[in-house]
C-alpha cells in the first residue's frame, strides 16, 4: 500500500526523533556507568533538540525515564497504519532489533475487533507492514493466549488489550493480575526464593504472594500482568485521549513500558504531540468525502426527511454500479439513520424509534429487511459482518449512539438525523462516520466523492455550528490541547488538582456548618423536594393560559427546504466554510405530532401536550388560514414553548406555596437524610494563581487555605476581597456552581448562591452568630431569572424567621441565616448593611 505524502512526512518526523532519542540515551547510559547522579532526562533532551517545544516527562513503574509521543491524525487519516510503521522505526533506530513485545491498547470492543481482524489478516496493509518489520515473524495474540520468552525473543509479538480490562483500582479482581498457568518460564521456580527476591529487587512493582521470613518467602505471581511488567513492552495506545485519567495513566506506566506511542485525533493537554496532521492534509490527498451537502427539510414529518435520504442513497448506488462497471471497484453506498429511541420498552412514547424507521423503510419505501441493520446496545445486526464485502446486502444502518466511536465503514455516504430538532448533539456525534473515502482515494464520479446529511427543522446557523463541532471532534479542526472530559476512568481528564483544607483558625467548623433546604415529609422521613415528582406532577394543566398565542402575529413567508454545501476552510480556526446554499419551496401542512414532541420536555403527559397543540392551532385559525399557520409552524412552536414554560413555572409556584401552607413543605436543616454541609476540603488546579487582597497581600479569611483567582468574575472578585477585609467577618466561602450548596425552588433550575459568609459572634470572636448566603448580579442580569431568585430568597428569609434551629436539636442554637441578592451598583452598601445594621 503506497503511503500518502503526509504519511511519509509523519514517518520522517518519527524517524528523526527516534534517532535523536537514541543518541541521548547513549549519552545517558555512559553517564550512568560513571555515576548515577549524572543521569539526564534523555527523552526530554532529545525532544527539546528535535521538536523545540514543551515536553511532558513521564516515568514507568520502575521510575525509569519513559519516552513517549503522540501522533495527532484526524479520523480517516490512517492512524493504525502509521502505528505499524512507527513500531518498525522504534525497533530499528532505538531498540536495535526486529523482535520484541508490543502491547496494543484500545478503548472499546468495536475498535478491538476491527484492529484484531486487520492484524490477523496477512493480506491487510497493517499486517504486511509488521511482517516486513519482523522479517515475516509476527505473532498476533490476545490476553487469553500463552507465549514464552522464546516467542518474544524470536518474534514480533503484538498483544491486543482492552484498556478497561486492565484499568481498575483493584488488581486482585482482574484476571491479568491473577496467578495463572502458562507464564512460568518468565519467572524463577517456586523452590528458589532467592531468585524471586532478586527479581523483585529488579522489578519492585511485581505482584507476589507471601512475606519475607516465611518458609518460601515472597513468591512472584505467574500472571499475565507480571509477565508484561517483566517484558517491559512497547505500548501503542489507540484513541490516546481516552487514557488520560489518573488511573489509566497509572495502569499504563505500571506495565513498565520502554516506549509509549499515542494515536489520537484530539490529544489532550499534556500529550507530547510529535506530528500534527491537519484536515487539509487529508483533503489534499483526496481521502475524505468533501464537500458535505446538508439538506435541512422544512417538513415537520420525519418520514419526509428519511424518504429524501433514501432517494439520495438510491441515486448514489446507480453511480456506484456504473463506477464498478468501468473500474472494477465495488462501492455500495450506506445510509446511517439516527433515531431517538432504541430500547424494546421505549417505543410508542412520542419519540422516533428504531423499529418505526425500519417499518417505514420496509412498508413505505419497499426496502428488503435484509438491507436494513439495527446497531444498538441491545441489538447488533452488523456484528461480525464485513460491510465492505460484495456478499453483504446492508444499505441502511439504524442507530441512536452506538456508532459514535470506533466504527469504520467507508461505504457510509448518507447521514439521516431524525432526532428532535432541538437536540444539539445529534450531528456532532455522527458526522465523522460518513467522511472516509472508499479505498482512500477519490473516484472520477463527483457524487461518490462527497457526503450527504439530511435533517429537519433546524436553524441553518445551528446546523453549520454542529457540523463544525463534529469535524473538530474528528481532528479536522485546529484543536491543539483539546480536552475531553469524563466522569469515569475510561474518559480522559487532564486537569491536575490538589486538595486544599480549612485554614487552621477555622478547623473547629469542619463538618459542623449545615445549611437549610426545602424538604418534604415522606413516610415519617424527610427528603429534599424533587422538582418533577413533587411539583410538576401536582400541576393542574387545565389552568394553563394560552394568552400569548392569542396575541401572536404571523408572517406570510413560504416554508422552504435549505440545501447547504460545506467544505473545509483554508482558515484552520474556521474549520469549515459554506460554499453555496439554496432554498426549495415545499408543500405545507399542519403537524400536531410535531408540536406535541416539542412540548414533551415541559409537559409530562403526551395527551395533555397534544391537547395544547390542538388548542394552539384552533386559536390561530381565528385569524389565519392553514397555509400561513403551516409556514410559521416552527415559530409557533417556539412561542408556544415559551408560553407553556411560563405557565408551568406560575403553576409550580402555586403548588410550591400551597405545600408550605399545608405544612407539607418545610425549609430547615435536616442532617439525618444527607442534609447539606460545607465540604471538608476543596480541589483546585495545581499552580493556579491565588486570589489576593487589593494591596497584593494573601487572602486571610477564606474558609479554606486559599482560593484560585480564576474561580471569580470581576464583580465576584471585588466582593470576595471586600469581605476578606471586614473586621466583623469571621470567614467566607465561595460556593461552587453545580457542586455545592443550592436551593431547589419552584423552577426547574437549582439556585446556587455565590458566597456564604459569617459574622463574628458578639460573645466570642472565634464563633459566629449569623450566616449570610449571597448571590451577586451584574446590572445586565436584572431579569426574570433574577426576580425569581429574589423571590426564593425572600421566602427563605420569611420561613427562616419563623424557625428555631434550636428546636431541631442542632448545634446551630439560635444562629440566624439570611439570604440576599445584591447587584453591581449596590453591593458595597448592601454588605455594609448586613454587617453594621
BELJO-V591981 format. One line per field, one symbol per residue. psi: psi as a letter, one per 30 degrees, with the letter a starting at -180 (. if undefined). burial: b if it has 16 or more other C-alpha atoms within 10 Angstrom, else e. Layout:
psi = ???
burial = ???
//
This chain:
psi = kkkleeeeeefeeeeeeeeeeeeeeeeeeeeefekffgklieeeeeeeeeehlkkjklkafggkkjkklkjjklkggheeeeeeeeeeeeeefefhlfaakkjjklfleeeeeeeeeeffjffkeeeeeeeeeghgikkjllfflllleeeeefljkjkkkkeffgilfjfffkefgkkllfgffflllegieeeeeeeeeeifgkkllalkflegakjkkileeeeeeefilkkkjkhfffhgleeeeeeeefghlfkkkkkkfiklkfkijekjkleeeeeeghfliklkkkjjkfkfjfeeeeeeeeeeeeeeeeeeeeeeeffgkkkjkkkkjklfkfleggkgggljleeeeeeeeeeffhkkffgkkkjafekifgkgkjffkffkfkfkkkleffgekgkjjffjekkjjglkffjffeeeffeffgfkkkggllagjefggllkkkakhkkeeeeeeeeeeeeefggglihkgkkjklflffkkkgjkllkkaklefgfffkgfjllllklkkjhglklkkkeeefdeffkjffgkkheeefgkkklgkkkkkkjkkklkkfjfefelkkelklkkkllklkjeeeeeeffffejfjfeeeeeeeeeeeeefffflleeeeefgeeeeeeeeeeeeeeeeeeeeeeeeeeeeeggfkljljjeehhlklklfllklkkglkkkllfgflkkfgkelelkkeffkaeeeeeeeeeefgkefkellkjkkkgebklkjbflekljjlekkllkkkfekffllekkkjkkkklefgiaeeeeeeeeeeeeeeeeeffkjfefghlffbgkkkkkkkkleggeeeeeeeeeg.
burial = eeebebbeebbebbbbbbbbbbebbeebbeeeeeeeeebbbbbbbbbeebbeeebebbbbbbeebbbbbbbbbbbbbbbbbbbbbbbbbbbbbbbeebbbbbbbbbbbebbbeebbeebeebeebbbbbbbebbeebbbbbeeeeebeeebbeebbbbbbbbbbebbbeeeeeebbbbbeeebbebbbebeebebbbebbeebebbbbeeeeeeebbbbbbbbbbbbbbbbbbbbbbbbbbbbbbebbbbbbbbbbbbbbbbbbbbbbbebbbbbbbbbbbbbeebbbbbbbbbbbbbbbbbbebbbebbebbbebbebbeebeeeeeebbbbbbbbbbbbbeeeebeeebbbbbbbbeebeeeeebeeeebbbbbeeeeeeeeeebbeeeebbbbbbbbbbbebbebbbbbbbbbbbbbbeeeebbbbbbbbbbbbbebbbbeeebbbbbbbbbbbbeeeebbbbbbbbbbbbbbbbbbebbbbeeebbbbbbbeeeeebbbeebeeebeeebbbbbbbeeeeebbbbbbeebbbeebebeebebeebeeeebeeeebbbbbbbbbbbeeeeebbbeeeeeeeeeebbbbbbbbbbbbbeebeebebbbebbbebbebbeeebeebbbbbbbbebbeebbebbbebbbbbbbbbbeebeeeeebbbbbbeeeebbbbbeebebeeeeeebbbeeeeebbbbbbbbbeeeebeeebbbbbbebbeeebbbbbbbbeeeeebbbbbbbeebbbbbbbbbbbbeeeeebbbbbbbbbbbeeeeeeeebeebbebbbbbbeebeebbbeeeeeebeeebbbbbbbbeeebbeebeeebee
//
